């Protein structure tokens, strides 16, 4: 349950989630896509969908949120372990526009942090667009 009363199901991403991820990406505004990928992006390639959904849940973890009302993907958080520092990982969080501001990113980050600790990760890094206040707030 999020702070606005919205219900979500949060679970690990599966390889079969590529269609959910593609549909969620299609619902992102151009600004949200820019904030996530730091470039203008109109689609996710088949290779990107594979990379984002075929994770090992140890060095690359991804946790997704589904709307309890309609089963649509509404957010995702992931980490990828740093190859040079096994105690660090880069994170990324994306929330579809109409679900932003409800506390979902905070909840996903909390769950992702728990998974990271279990995997021996003690530190997160993130690359963020200048002016991305949401990331600054989460940090």
C-alpha positions in Angstrom: 0.0 0.0 0.0 1.5 3.4 -1.0 1.1 6.6 0.9 -1.9 7.7 -1.3 -3.7 4.4 -0.7 -2.8 2.8 -4.1 -2.1 -0.9 -4.0 0.8 -2.5 -5.9 2.3 -5.9 -6.1 6.1 -5.8 -5.9 8.2 -8.7 -7.1 11.4 -9.7 -8.9 11.4 -9.1 -12.6 11.2 -12.3 -14.7 12.4 -12.9 -18.3 8.7 -13.2 -19.3 8.1 -9.5 -18.2 9.5 -8.0 -21.5 6.0 -7.1 -22.7 5.1 -5.4 -19.4 8.3 -3.5 -19.5 7.8 -2.4 -23.1 4.2 -1.3 -22.3 5.4 0.7 -19.3 8.1 2.3 -21.3 5.5 3.4 -23.9 3.6 5.2 -21.0 6.6 7.3 -20.0 6.7 10.9 -21.1 9.6 12.1 -23.2 10.9 13.9 -20.1 10.7 10.8 -18.0 12.6 8.8 -20.7 15.2 11.6 -20.8 15.6 11.5 -17.0 16.1 7.7 -17.1 18.3 7.2 -20.1 19.9 10.7 -20.5 19.0 10.7 -24.1 15.9 11.0 -26.3 14.6 7.5 -26.6 11.4 6.4 -28.4 11.6 2.6 -28.1 13.5 -0.2 -26.3 15.2 -2.6 -28.6 14.8 -6.4 -28.3 18.3 -6.6 -26.9 17.5 -3.9 -24.3 14.3 -5.7 -23.3 16.3 -8.9 -22.8 19.0 -7.1 -20.8 16.4 -5.4 -18.6 14.4 -8.6 -17.9 16.9 -11.5 -18.0 18.6 -10.8 -14.7 20.5 -13.1 -12.4 19.1 -11.6 -9.2 22.5 -11.4 -7.7 24.9 -9.2 -9.7 21.9 -7.7 -11.6 18.7 -7.4 -9.7 15.4 -5.9 -10.9 12.2 -5.4 -8.9 9.0 -4.4 -10.6 5.8 -2.9 -9.3 2.4 -3.9 -10.8 -0.8 -2.0 -10.2 -3.1 -4.2 -8.1 -6.1 -2.7 -10.0 -5.1 -3.7 -13.5 -1.8 -5.6 -13.5 0.0 -3.0 -15.5 3.7 -2.3 -14.8 4.0 1.0 -13.0 7.6 1.0 -11.8 10.9 -0.7 -11.7 14.1 -0.5 -9.7 17.4 -2.2 -10.5 21.0 -2.5 -9.5 24.0 -3.8 -11.5 27.0 -4.7 -9.4 30.2 -2.8 -10.2 32.7 -5.2 -11.8 35.6 -3.4 -10.2 34.1 -3.1 -6.7 31.8 -6.0 -5.7 30.5 -4.1 -2.8 29.0 -1.3 -5.0 26.3 -1.2 -7.6 24.7 1.3 -9.9 21.0 1.8 -9.4 18.2 3.1 -11.6 14.6 3.6 -10.8 11.8 4.4 -13.2 8.2 5.1 -12.4 5.5 5.7 -15.0 4.3 9.3 -15.0 0.9 8.8 -13.6 2.3 6.9 -10.6 5.0 9.4 -9.7 4.7 11.3 -6.4 2.9 8.4 -4.6 5.9 7.0 -2.8 6.5 4.1 -5.1 10.1 5.0 -5.8 10.9 5.1 -2.1 9.2 1.7 -1.6 11.1 0.1 -4.5 14.4 1.6 -3.3 13.8 0.2 0.2 13.2 -3.3 -1.3 16.1 -3.0 -3.7 18.4 -2.0 -0.8 17.3 -5.1 1.2 18.2 -7.3 -1.8 21.5 -5.6 -2.3 22.5 -6.1 1.4 21.7 -9.8 1.0 24.0 -9.9 -2.0 26.9 -8.2 -0.2 26.4 -4.8 -1.8 27.0 -1.9 0.7 27.0 1.1 -1.6 24.9 2.5 -4.4 25.9 4.8 -7.2 23.6 6.5 -9.7 24.0 8.6 -12.8 21.3 11.3 -12.9 20.3 14.2 -15.1 21.1 17.6 -13.8 17.9 19.0 -12.2 16.5 15.6 -11.4 15.1 16.5 -8.0 13.4 13.2 -7.5 16.7 11.4 -7.5 18.3 13.9 -5.2 15.3 13.4 -2.8 15.8 9.6 -2.8 19.5 9.9 -2.2 
